[in-house]
Amino acid sequence: MVPTPTEMASWRSFLRAHAAITKTLEGELEIEQQLSLAAYDVLVQLSEAPGRRLRMTELADAVLLSRSGVTRLVDRLEKVGLVARSRVADDGRGVAAELTEQGLNRLRTAAVTHLRGIRVHFAEQLDEDDLADLERVTRKLVP
């Protein structure tokens, strides 16, 4: 079945809004914090995990990157001391990424830029009813 013109217009609008806001947030993080949005997301996911630690496979699922993509990103974050890798105790082949104290401090600094961007480029563009409607609608899209 072919989408209706209204369905296609809604879809395109959703994609454009997501792309524009994401590009802006990424740019601000890179300029002000020298950190990509993907790297910021890895730091956030690790900070929210029990023990600030996730298996690499869990981390890849959480940040919606391929396993090879998250491996390369963690390599870069490990080189600058933001993340450390370790073996999973009960699985000889398993590897986990853990947020270091330096990584946590870096996340706290970068969060100022990112959260300000969310407020300015997203939240302040909508009123309370819009925000509630958007949350209700998008919850239907993600199981």
C-alpha positions as CSV (number, residue, x, y, z in Angstrom):
1,M,0.0,0.0,0.0
2,V,1.3,3.4,-1.0
3,P,1.5,6.1,1.8
4,T,-1.0,9.0,1.4
5,P,0.3,12.5,0.7
6,T,-0.4,13.4,4.3
7,E,1.6,10.4,5.6
8,M,4.5,11.2,3.3
9,A,4.5,14.9,4.3
10,S,4.5,13.9,8.0
11,W,7.3,11.4,7.4
12,R,9.4,14.0,5.6
13,S,8.8,16.6,8.2
14,F,9.8,14.2,10.9
15,L,13.0,13.3,9.1
16,R,13.9,16.9,8.4
17,A,13.3,18.0,12.0
18,H,15.4,15.1,13.3
19,A,18.2,15.7,10.9
20,A,18.3,19.5,11.4
21,I,18.3,19.3,15.2
22,T,20.8,16.5,15.3
23,K,23.2,18.3,12.9
24,T,23.0,21.4,15.1
25,L,23.6,19.6,18.4
26,E,26.5,17.7,16.8
27,G,28.0,20.9,15.5
28,E,27.8,22.6,18.9
29,L,29.4,19.6,20.7
30,E,32.2,19.4,18.2
31,I,32.9,23.2,18.3
32,E,32.5,23.7,22.0
33,Q,33.6,20.3,23.4
34,Q,35.6,18.6,20.6
35,L,33.3,15.7,21.0
36,S,31.1,14.0,18.5
37,L,27.4,13.3,19.3
38,A,28.1,9.5,19.0
39,A,30.9,9.8,21.5
40,Y,28.7,11.8,23.8
41,D,26.0,9.2,23.6
42,V,28.6,6.4,24.5
43,L,29.6,8.4,27.6
44,V,25.9,8.9,28.5
45,Q,25.1,5.2,28.1
46,L,28.0,4.2,30.2
47,S,27.3,6.7,32.9
48,E,23.7,5.4,33.2
49,A,24.8,1.7,33.3
50,P,25.3,-0.2,36.5
51,G,28.9,0.3,37.6
52,R,29.2,2.6,34.6
53,R,30.1,-0.5,32.6
54,L,28.5,-2.3,29.6
55,R,29.4,-5.2,27.4
56,M,30.5,-3.9,24.0
57,T,27.5,-5.7,22.4
58,E,25.1,-4.0,24.8
59,L,26.8,-0.6,24.2
60,A,26.4,-1.1,20.4
61,D,22.7,-1.8,20.8
62,A,22.3,1.2,23.2
63,V,23.9,3.7,20.9
64,L,22.5,2.2,17.6
65,L,25.9,1.8,16.1
66,S,27.3,-1.4,14.4
67,R,29.6,-3.5,16.6
68,S,32.5,-2.4,14.5
69,G,31.5,1.2,14.7
70,V,31.3,1.2,18.5
71,T,34.6,-0.7,18.7
72,R,36.3,2.0,16.6
73,L,34.7,4.8,18.7
74,V,35.6,3.1,22.0
75,D,39.2,2.7,20.7
76,R,39.3,6.5,20.2
77,L,37.7,7.2,23.6
78,E,40.1,4.8,25.3
79,K,43.2,6.5,23.8
80,V,42.2,9.8,25.4
81,G,41.4,8.1,28.7
82,L,37.6,8.6,28.8
83,V,36.8,4.8,28.6
84,A,38.6,1.7,29.7
85,R,38.1,-1.8,28.4
86,S,38.1,-5.0,30.5
87,R,37.3,-8.6,30.2
88,V,33.9,-9.8,31.5
89,A,34.6,-12.0,34.5
90,D,32.1,-14.8,33.7
91,D,32.8,-14.8,30.0
92,G,36.3,-15.3,28.8
93,R,35.5,-13.8,25.4
94,G,33.4,-11.0,26.5
95,V,34.7,-7.4,26.6
96,A,33.2,-4.5,28.5
97,A,33.7,-0.7,28.2
98,E,33.7,1.3,31.4
99,L,33.5,5.0,31.9
100,T,36.6,6.4,33.7
101,E,36.6,9.2,36.2
102,Q,38.1,11.4,33.4
103,G,35.3,10.3,31.1
104,L,32.6,11.1,33.7
105,N,34.1,14.6,34.2
106,R,34.3,15.1,30.4
107,L,30.6,14.1,30.1
108,R,29.6,16.5,32.8
109,T,31.3,19.4,31.0
110,A,29.9,18.4,27.6
111,A,26.4,18.0,29.1
112,V,26.2,21.7,29.6
113,T,26.5,22.3,25.9
114,H,24.3,19.4,24.9
115,L,21.5,20.1,27.3
116,R,21.5,23.8,26.5
117,G,21.2,22.8,22.8
118,I,18.2,20.6,23.5
119,R,16.5,23.4,25.3
120,V,17.2,26.1,22.7
121,H,16.8,24.1,19.4
122,F,14.0,21.7,20.6
123,A,12.2,22.4,23.8
124,E,11.8,26.2,23.5
125,Q,10.4,25.8,19.9
126,L,7.4,24.0,21.3
127,D,4.8,24.7,23.9
128,E,3.9,22.3,26.7
129,D,1.0,20.9,24.7
130,D,3.2,20.3,21.7
131,L,5.8,18.5,23.9
132,A,3.2,16.3,25.4
133,D,1.7,15.5,22.0
134,L,5.1,14.7,20.6
135,E,6.0,12.4,23.4
136,R,2.6,10.6,23.1
137,V,3.0,10.2,19.3
138,T,6.7,9.1,19.3
139,R,6.0,6.5,22.1
140,K,3.7,4.8,19.6
141,L,6.5,4.5,17.1
142,V,9.0,2.7,19.4
143,P,7.9,-0.5,21.1
